[in-house]
Amino acid sequence: MILSTTNTLEGKTIKEYKGVVFGETIIGANVFKDLFANIRDIVGGRSGTYERVLQEARETAMSEMSYRAQSLGANAVIAIDVDYEVVGNSGSMLMVSTSGTAVVVE
């Protein structure tokens, strides 16, 4: 499956548009991760814990979107957009949603 944020794929011809596809995931960061991330924020530096959670959420949403495109008979998704949103009462959950256009390319 070819995944691209561009509207076209160099060297490929779009033969068919299958429609818009989406992928979503919501991941919560547990209390221990929050504690260690807060300590990291106090002493400075990057929060590797949150970076890993963010990467996992993005990969899951992209994978789900790819699966949906494949189920439509597509072999590529173009014009991909990735959105991030903090949800939950205390903002303790991260929602990542992806969308793109499923296409058949040659």
Protein Blocks (a to p, Z undefined) as FASTA:
>chain_A
ZZdfbfbdehiacfbdfbjcdddddddddfklmmmmmmmmmngpjdfklmmmmmmmmmmm
mmmmmmmmmmnopabdehiacddddedjkopaccddddddddddZZ
